[in-house]
Each structure stands twice: as C-alpha cells, then as structure tokens.
Amino acid sequence: MTDSAFESLADSLLEALEEDIGDHAEAELQGSVLTVEGEGGTWIVNKHAPTRQIWLSSPRSGARHYAFDPGSGLWQDTRGSGDLLTTLSEELGVALRWRPA
C-alpha cells in the first residue's frame, strides 16, 4: 500500500468513526486522532503513518494495532484478535458501517 492510499483509507475511517460514534457518545477528531468519551472511559483511535496502521487505546481491551487487509476490507488486529470495527462496536455498543471506497 502506498503512503497516499494509507492516508486516504485512514482519514476516511477516522471521519466515518467520528460520525457514527458521535450519534451515541462524545467523539472528536483532531488531526489524525479520534477521542471518544464513553461509559467506562476514553478511547483513542489514531493513524500511525510510519507503520501504516491504526492504533487503538481502549479502557477495556488495552492497546491494539490494526493493519488494513485488502482481501476482507477490514482493519485487522496485527495479533489476530479480530478487526477494529468489531472491537469498537462491541465496546461502545454502536453499529459501525465503514467500508473502503
């Protein structure tokens, strides 16, 4: 994946997450960092360009890194523990619909 493709996918993801989560919890996107204030704490989702990953800091599941899998169209946990949207959906109780353009 090229740098520009990663930037485009990651920005699209963060913007969609802010919109979807913002209907149910306080979500604010500043630059490439999404902060979500929810029941039980604060979630931070940000893009990490050097590794072409999305990083999650969660009060429930801890720190995780996700890489985009073109085959599934999902941001998969680099340690094999599922995908980002499923994790956030379960932890926040919000249906998330992002798909790559």
N, CA, C and O of each residue as an XYZ file, in Angstrom:
404
protein
N       0.852     -1.179      0.000
C       0.000      0.000      0.000
C       0.891      1.232      0.000
O       1.865      1.305      0.749
N       0.556      2.188     -0.834
C       1.322      3.427     -0.899
C       0.975      4.319      0.291
O      -0.043      4.129      0.957
N       1.835      5.284      0.535
C       1.573      6.242      1.613
C       0.261      6.983      1.379
O      -0.531      7.155      2.305
N       0.031      7.421      0.150
C      -1.191      8.186     -0.137
C      -2.435      7.314      0.001
O      -3.474      7.800      0.448
N      -2.354      6.039     -0.373
C      -3.501      5.129     -0.203
C      -3.795      4.927      1.274
O      -4.955      4.931      1.688
N      -2.738      4.749      2.076
C      -2.945      4.607      3.523
C      -3.592      5.859      4.098
O      -4.568      5.769      4.842
N      -3.059      7.010      3.762
C      -3.604      8.273      4.283
C      -5.085      8.415      3.937
O      -5.892      8.792      4.786
N      -5.432      8.116      2.710
C      -6.819      8.225      2.267
C      -7.731      7.258      3.021
O      -8.797      7.652      3.494
N      -7.317      5.997      3.134
C      -8.115      4.999      3.859
C      -8.246      5.360      5.338
O      -9.338      5.305      5.903
N      -7.135      5.724      5.950
C      -7.148      6.044      7.380
C      -8.001      7.278      7.663
O      -8.778      7.287      8.618
N      -7.863      8.318      6.842
C      -8.670      9.523      7.045
C     -10.155      9.228      6.873
O     -10.985      9.711      7.645
N     -10.482      8.442      5.869
C     -11.878      8.052      5.629
C     -12.439      7.290      6.836
O     -13.565      7.532      7.270
N     -11.641      6.375      7.362
C     -12.056      5.595      8.531
C     -12.307      6.496      9.732
O     -13.365      6.415     10.356
N     -11.352      7.349     10.059
C     -11.484      8.203     11.238
C     -12.688      9.136     11.129
O     -13.401      9.348     12.111
N     -12.916      9.690      9.946
C     -14.071     10.577      9.747
C     -15.382      9.811      9.911
O     -16.322     10.316     10.526
N     -15.451      8.602      9.369
C     -16.663      7.793      9.494
C     -16.899      7.371     10.939
O     -18.037      7.360     11.407
N     -15.829      7.023     11.645
C     -15.975      6.651     13.056
C     -16.494      7.824     13.878
O     -17.376      7.656     14.720
N     -15.944      9.014     13.631
C     -16.407     10.191     14.366
C     -17.903     10.404     14.138
O     -18.647     10.679     15.080
N     -18.331     10.278     12.908
C     -19.746     10.476     12.584
C     -20.631      9.399     13.218
O     -21.630      9.719     13.863
N     -20.272      8.134     13.040
C     -21.088      7.034     13.563
C     -21.134      7.023     15.094
O     -22.198      6.860     15.691
N     -19.972      7.195     15.716
C     -19.909      7.156     17.177
C     -20.509      8.418     17.770
O     -21.118      8.374     18.839
N     -20.342      9.543     17.083
C     -20.837     10.820     17.579
C     -22.334     10.858     17.800
O     -22.823     11.707     18.546
N     -23.072      9.962     17.172
C     -24.516      9.885     17.400
C     -24.846      9.239     18.742
O     -25.982      9.328     19.206
N     -23.852      8.581     19.378
C     -24.106      7.808     20.595
C     -23.204      8.185     21.763
O     -23.535      7.899     22.913
N     -22.091      8.808     21.491
C     -21.130      9.180     22.531
C     -20.381     10.422     22.049
O     -20.478     10.809     20.884
N     -19.648     11.023     22.946
C     -18.867     12.199     22.575
C     -17.634     11.752     21.801
O     -16.782     11.045     22.341
N     -17.538     12.155     20.556
C     -16.415     11.791     19.690
C     -15.884     13.044     19.019
O     -16.643     13.831     18.454
N     -14.564     13.221     19.089
C     -13.950     14.409     18.495
C     -12.701     14.016     17.731
O     -11.803     13.371     18.274
N     -12.651     14.410     16.471
C     -11.497     14.147     15.614
C     -10.683     15.429     15.501
O     -11.183     16.456     15.042
N      -9.428     15.357     15.922
C      -8.499     16.480     15.782
C      -7.268     15.961     15.066
O      -6.513     15.152     15.605
N      -7.076     16.435     13.854
C      -5.966     15.931     13.051
C      -6.189     14.466     12.745
O      -7.190     14.101     12.128
N      -5.278     13.640     13.164
C      -5.400     12.204     12.917
C      -5.696     11.422     14.194
O      -5.420     10.225     14.273
N      -6.262     12.105     15.199
C      -6.563     11.463     16.477
C      -8.045     11.616     16.801
O      -8.561     12.731     16.887
N      -8.722     10.484     16.978
C     -10.122     10.462     17.368
C     -10.196     10.114     18.849
O      -9.679      9.085     19.283
N     -10.841     10.979     19.616
C     -11.025     10.752     21.040
C     -12.505     10.509     21.293
O     -13.356     11.298     20.882
N     -12.803      9.407     21.976
C     -14.184      9.041     22.278
C     -14.340      8.930     23.789
O     -13.650      8.149     24.443
N     -15.261      9.730     24.332
C     -15.588      9.660     25.748
C     -16.861      8.830     25.871
O     -17.922      9.244     25.404
N     -16.759      7.674     26.490
C     -17.906      6.795     26.612
C     -18.041      6.267     28.021
O     -17.260      6.607     28.910
N     -19.047      5.427     28.210
C     -19.214      4.789     29.512
C     -17.992      3.926     29.782
O     -17.641      3.063     28.977
N     -17.360      4.158     30.893
C     -16.210      3.343     31.249
C     -14.868      3.900     30.848
O     -13.846      3.255     31.083
N     -14.831      5.093     30.241
C     -13.527      5.666     29.949
C     -13.397      6.362     28.616
O     -14.380      6.769     27.997
N     -12.147      6.487     28.191
C     -11.802      7.203     26.969
C     -11.086      6.264     26.006
O     -10.154      5.554     26.383
N     -11.538      6.276     24.766
C     -10.918      5.508     23.692
C     -10.180      6.496     22.793
O     -10.689      7.579     22.503
N      -8.992      6.122     22.357
C      -8.217      6.927     21.425
C      -7.945      6.054     20.199
O      -7.434      4.940     20.316
N      -8.295      6.578     19.021
C      -8.027      5.891     17.759
C      -7.215      6.857     16.910
O      -7.637      7.990     16.675
N      -6.051      6.410     16.449
C      -5.240      7.304     15.624
C      -4.514      6.531     14.536
O      -4.281      5.326     14.636
N      -4.166      7.272     13.494
C      -3.391      6.643     12.428
C      -1.916      6.784     12.759
O      -1.474      7.797     13.302
N      -1.167      5.746     12.420
C       0.270      5.736     12.631
C       0.918      5.497     11.272
O       1.107      4.357     10.847
N       1.254      6.592     10.603
C       1.734      6.535      9.220
C       3.010      5.710      9.031
O       3.109      4.985      8.041
N       3.993      5.790      9.940
C       5.224      5.024      9.694
C       4.993      3.511      9.553
O       5.705      2.843      8.804
N       4.004      2.978     10.266
C       3.725      1.543     10.184
C       2.498      1.231      9.326
O       2.155      0.069      9.110
N       1.836      2.302      8.834
C       0.595      2.167      8.059
C      -0.445      1.367      8.848
O      -1.071      0.441      8.332
N      -0.606      1.754     10.103
C      -1.557      1.093     10.991
C      -2.478      2.116     11.642
O      -2.196      3.313     11.685
N      -3.593      1.592     12.146
C      -4.477      2.341     13.025
C      -4.235      1.800     14.426
O      -4.254      0.589     14.648
N      -4.010      2.703     15.362
C      -3.748      2.284     16.738
C      -4.953      2.629     17.596
O      -5.562      3.687     17.438
N      -5.288      1.724     18.505
C      -6.397      1.900     19.432
C      -5.882      1.804     20.856
O      -5.138      0.888     21.203
N      -6.287      2.756     21.669
C      -6.072      2.683     23.104
C      -7.454      2.610     23.727
O      -8.245      3.545     23.608
N      -7.747      1.494     24.394
C      -9.077      1.247     24.924
C      -9.015      0.971     26.423
O      -8.124      0.260     26.888
N      -9.968      1.535     27.187
C     -10.002      1.223     28.618
C     -10.457     -0.220     28.889
O     -10.310     -0.716     30.006
N     -10.999     -0.880     27.886
C     -11.478     -2.255     28.056
C     -10.501     -3.300     27.533
O     -10.243     -4.305     28.195
N      -9.961     -3.059     26.346
C      -9.110     -4.087     25.731
C      -7.637     -3.698     25.651
O      -6.819     -4.480     25.166
N      -7.292     -2.511     26.116
C      -5.900     -2.086     26.106
C      -5.464     -1.524     24.766
O      -6.275     -1.006     24.000
N      -4.183     -1.633     24.497
C      -3.598     -1.094     23.265
C      -3.575     -2.177     22.193
O      -3.186     -3.318     22.443
N      -4.003     -1.791     20.996
C      -4.006     -2.705     19.858
C      -3.601     -1.948     18.607
O      -3.783     -0.735     18.506
N      -3.048     -2.690     17.654
C      -2.648     -2.123     16.367
C      -3.387     -2.874     15.270
O      -3.542     -4.094     15.330
N      -3.841     -2.129     14.265
C      -4.623     -2.707     13.172
C      -4.019     -2.328     11.830
O      -3.665     -1.172     11.598
N      -3.907     -3.312     10.951
C      -3.415     -3.095      9.590
C      -4.547     -3.408      8.618
O      -5.341     -4.320      8.850
N      -4.616     -2.646      7.533
C      -5.676     -2.849      6.570
C      -5.436     -4.121      5.772
O      -4.342     -4.341      5.252
N      -6.465     -4.957      5.678
C      -6.421     -6.186      4.897
C      -7.272     -5.989      3.649
O      -8.499     -5.977      3.738
N      -6.634     -5.834      2.479
C      -7.411     -5.572      1.263
C      -8.374     -6.697      0.904
O      -9.411     -6.448      0.289
N      -8.048     -7.927      1.277
C      -8.923     -9.057      0.959
C     -10.271     -8.974      1.638
O     -11.299     -9.249      1.018
N     -10.278     -8.595      2.914
C     -11.530     -8.507      3.670
C     -12.084     -7.090      3.693
O     -13.268     -6.890      3.962
N     -11.228     -6.100      3.410
C     -11.657     -4.709      3.502
C     -11.771     -4.225      4.933
O     -12.452     -3.237      5.207
N     -11.094     -4.929      5.864
C     -11.176     -4.597      7.284
C      -9.801     -4.252      7.842
O      -8.769     -4.664      7.312
N      -9.818     -3.489      8.921
C      -8.597     -3.199      9.666
C      -8.436     -4.322     10.688
O      -9.120     -4.341     11.712
N      -7.528     -5.256     10.404
C      -7.342     -6.455     11.220
C      -6.291     -6.230     12.305
O      -5.269     -5.583     12.075
N      -6.563     -6.778     13.494
C      -5.625     -6.727     14.607
C      -4.336     -7.431     14.182
O      -4.380     -8.543     13.657
N      -3.204     -6.796     14.405
C      -1.928     -7.383     13.990
C      -1.555     -8.606     14.817
O      -0.631     -9.336     14.459
N      -2.267     -8.839     15.923
C      -2.027    -10.025     16.752
C      -3.129    -11.066     16.581
O      -3.198    -12.036     17.336
N      -3.998    -10.858     15.576
C      -5.005    -11.854     15.258
C      -6.248    -11.860     16.122
O      -6.946    -12.872     16.188
N      -6.540    -10.755     16.785
C      -7.700    -10.698     17.679
C      -8.893     -9.971     17.065
O      -9.550     -9.186     17.748
N      -9.178    -10.215     15.806
C     -10.351     -9.610     15.191
C     -10.039     -8.325     14.456
O      -8.893     -8.039     14.109
N     -11.106     -7.549     14.225
C     -10.948     -6.307     13.472
C     -11.390     -5.110     14.305
O     -12.106     -5.245     15.298
N     -10.948     -3.951     13.875
C     -11.186     -2.708     14.612
C     -12.667     -2.393     14.775
O     -13.108     -2.059     15.875
N     -13.442     -2.492     13.697
C     -14.858     -2.121     13.775
C     -15.622     -3.026     14.727
O     -16.477     -2.551     15.474
N     -15.330     -4.311     14.713
C     -15.999     -5.231     15.627
C     -15.634     -4.910     17.067
O     -16.504     -4.880     17.937
N     -14.363     -4.672     17.324
C     -13.919     -4.341     18.682
C     -14.607     -3.081     19.184
O     -15.166     -3.074     20.281
N     -14.569     -2.015     18.390
C     -15.200     -0.763     18.816
C     -16.715     -0.909     18.950
O     -17.306     -0.379     19.890
N     -17.338     -1.613     18.032
C     -18.790     -1.819     18.102
C     -19.176     -2.498     19.403
O     -20.114     -2.075     20.079
N     -18.448     -3.556     19.751
C     -18.750     -4.289     20.978
C     -18.483     -3.456     22.222
O     -19.283     -3.461     23.157
N     -17.378     -2.753     22.238
C     -17.007     -1.985     23.428
C     -17.874     -0.746     23.632
O     -18.162     -0.369     24.768
N     -18.288     -0.116     22.543
C     -19.061      1.123     22.642
C     -20.564      0.904     22.481
O     -21.357      1.800     22.769
N     -20.955     -0.283     22.022
C     -22.375     -0.549     21.795
C     -22.938      0.265     20.647
O     -24.078      0.727     20.704
N     -22.128      0.442     19.590
C     -22.500      1.269     18.441
C     -22.283      0.456     17.165
O     -21.253     -0.200     17.009
N     -23.254      0.502     16.258
C     -23.079     -0.154     14.963
C     -22.199      0.723     14.081
O     -22.494      1.903     13.890
N     -21.128      0.159     13.547
C     -20.205      0.898     12.700
C     -20.225      0.314     11.296
O     -20.185     -0.903     11.117
N     -20.290      1.202     10.290
C     -20.543      0.749      8.920
C     -19.434      1.035      7.928
O     -19.636      0.778      6.741
N     -18.289      1.543      8.319
C     -17.273      1.979      7.370
C     -16.843      0.845      6.452
O     -16.649     -0.293      6.879
N     -16.701      1.190      5.189
C     -16.113      0.289      4.193
C     -15.258      1.137      3.277
O     -15.602      2.289      3.010
N     -14.143      0.594      2.783
C     -13.274      1.394      1.913
C     -13.975      1.765      0.611
O     -14.787      1.005      0.083
N     -13.645      2.936      0.116
C     -14.248      3.414     -1.142
C     -13.639      2.724     -2.328
O     -14.021      2.998     -3.466
